[in-house]
Amino acid sequence: MSFVSHVECTVCGRRHDAKRVLTVCEACGQMLAVRYDLERVKSAVSRDDLKTRPPGMYRFRELTPLDAGEEPVTLGEGGTPLLSLTRLAAHLGLRHVLAKDEGQNPTGTFKARGLGMAITRARTLGARGFVIPSAGNAGGAAALYAARAGLPCGVIVPRGTPPAAIAEALIAGAHVFTIEGSIATAGRIVAKVAPQLGWFDLSTLKEPYRLEGKKTMGLELAEQLGWSMPDVLLYPTGGGTGLVGIPKAYEELRAMGWLTGELPRIVSVQAEGCAPVVKAWRDSAETTAPWDNPVTDAPGLRVPSPFAGRQMLRVLRDTKGDAVAVSEAAIADAQRLLARLDGVWTAPEAAATVAALAELKGRSAVSAAERIVLVLTGAGIKNAPPPLPAATDLSGGPDALVGGTRPASPQTLLVALRVNIRAASRERVPPSTCGRITATSGRPQEARA
């Protein structure tokens, strides 16, 4: 049975029939959101029931838009770990910094959640194919989930999109096109082409179901934190689906009595070279304005005209949140720092939250006692790495490490020996107590000292 009551406009409130293919509000053209009969959900499932369910985002099925008996198009998305970043926290003078590591999704990013849900619902409602504008990762995810559904997909991306994202779409059999411009340019092309093809337009928040997939990050976070919320949540913001979706999840759980208390302060994090939400926040504007000449090496943050600008700013106001823009150098530094301190190579978009957290701490906008969650939206391996030192070449071969007849220079050998000794020492010590917190799914809980 479906627990959806209706779909409504987030601005004018007009109700729409959830049994039809929907895009944006038929009255005002704004973003739609799915609403549930939460009393029925509360009667049908309990928090204890979830303990017996397998991991993945569909363990929260009653709070998703699936029809009775509807089989999701899935690759096993969701159920990502909540990592305790103890060394990063200590480095910043904080005590409780956690990271929701969405890089462990099937496609390597959080896009798996939203596109899996959107394609599931569109297929059920009769879609014959899909077309999507993308800065990279969404296009790859759409292509893979479309392939999983047995349907064609077209992907339009700006030139300069990371090769891994293009390869992901191509290997899944998608029709991939590159264009001069940004994702906004691609979106205008998709809006014209999709009706001509008779394919479904998967543009960010121009249909109501990607939001429901991204929302499951909030459902998982609530469970992983023992049915509580963090004090502060930092979110790297491009199109902003998760920034809107996570508080939506919290509001639904509060209405069911599964959560109590105030929502966390939501912090939108953007790059200095493309920061429409930050500018609108600082200007106390009602919605965002297009950003001219968007430039950043974090492709997911290169979104100059987010469709849900109005809704994102409402979230920031309602949660007494903030908006922070960080430099390209700070993003690269944050990638290296997080990997070195806590072993997580995260995407540049996600690393922006680490840089923003350092800025917030520097101006006393967060305190050491607060519990802070960073949403790490993707794996670093899908992008070009930040600048790194070159690997050391041991021209004398392996014998150089143990005193061969023609070793490398003494300085090189000394450095290599130190590295190898440290590596060997690490192998003999107990596992790190840096641990991770996961949903109730039979996975290890956070390690204790």
Secondary structure, 3 states (H helix, E strand, C coil): CCCEEEEEECCCCCEECCCCCCCCCCCCCCCEEEEECHHHHHHHCCHHHHCCCCCCHHHHHHHCCCCCCCCCCCCCCCCCCEEECHHHHHHHCCCEEEEEEHHHCCCCECHHHHHHHHHHHHHHCCCCCEEEECCCHHHHHHHHHHHHHCCCEEEEEECCCCHHHHHHHHHCCCEEEEECCCHHHHHHHHHHHHHHHCCEECCCCCCCHHHHHHHHHHHHHHHHCCCCCCCEEEEECCCCHHHHHHHHHHHHHHHCCCCCCCCCEEEEEEECCECHHHHHHHCCCCCCCCCCCCCCCCHHHCCCCCCCHHHHHHHHHHCCCEEEEECHHHHHHHHHHHHHHHCCCECHHHHHHHHHHHHHHHCCCCCCCCEEEEEECEEHHHCCCCCCCCCCCCCCCHHHHHCCCCCCCHHHHHHHHHHHHHHHHHHHCCCCCCCEECCCCCCCCCCCC
